[in-house]
Amino acid sequence: MAKQRQRRSAQFKFQVALEALKEQKTLGQLASEYQVHPAQITQWKKHVLDGGTGLFEQQRAREQREQSAREAELFEQIGRLKMELEWLKKKVDRFG
């Protein structure tokens, strides 16, 4: 019977990769401590190094999307308020 593949969380992978980047323990020590193959640790470490700048860029891109969504909502509200103001001015001119 084949052994079922374990699925590791992103947080676990990141933690193991950070431990490997610290280089306080050997890959063999980390592998036995976390019950993961040393090649897998090397792969996770490389993934963190390659995507290191991307982590911060993704955060910035998300903040920019949120900012533009807020701006669009505010511009929509401004337009609606301008239309209401013009309508009220016309009504006041008729009766005043």
MODELLER restraints for C-alpha pairs under 7 A, 6 or more apart:
rsr = mdl.restraints
at = mdl.atoms
rsr.add(forms.Gaussian(group=physical.xy_distance, feature=features.Distance(at['CA:13:A'], at['CA:44:A']), mean=6.52, stdev=0.5))
rsr.add(forms.Gaussian(group=physical.xy_distance, feature=features.Distance(at['CA:16:A'], at['CA:41:A']), mean=6.90, stdev=0.5))
rsr.add(forms.Gaussian(group=physical.xy_distance, feature=features.Distance(at['CA:17:A'], at['CA:41:A']), mean=6.33, stdev=0.5))
rsr.add(forms.Gaussian(group=physical.xy_distance, feature=features.Distance(at['CA:17:A'], at['CA:44:A']), mean=5.61, stdev=0.5))
rsr.add(forms.Gaussian(group=physical.xy_distance, feature=features.Distance(at['CA:17:A'], at['CA:45:A']), mean=4.57, stdev=0.5))
rsr.add(forms.Gaussian(group=physical.xy_distance, feature=features.Distance(at['CA:17:A'], at['CA:48:A']), mean=7.00, stdev=0.5))
rsr.add(forms.Gaussian(group=physical.xy_distance, feature=features.Distance(at['CA:20:A'], at['CA:27:A']), mean=6.93, stdev=0.5))
rsr.add(forms.Gaussian(group=physical.xy_distance, feature=features.Distance(at['CA:20:A'], at['CA:45:A']), mean=6.68, stdev=0.5))
rsr.add(forms.Gaussian(group=physical.xy_distance, feature=features.Distance(at['CA:21:A'], at['CA:45:A']), mean=6.80, stdev=0.5))
rsr.add(forms.Gaussian(group=physical.xy_distance, feature=features.Distance(at['CA:27:A'], at['CA:38:A']), mean=5.64, stdev=0.5))
rsr.add(forms.Gaussian(group=physical.xy_distance, feature=features.Distance(at['CA:28:A'], at['CA:38:A']), mean=6.27, stdev=0.5))
rsr.add(forms.Gaussian(group=physical.xy_distance, feature=features.Distance(at['CA:31:A'], at['CA:37:A']), mean=5.52, stdev=0.5))
rsr.add(forms.Gaussian(group=physical.xy_distance, feature=features.Distance(at['CA:31:A'], at['CA:38:A']), mean=5.37, stdev=0.5))
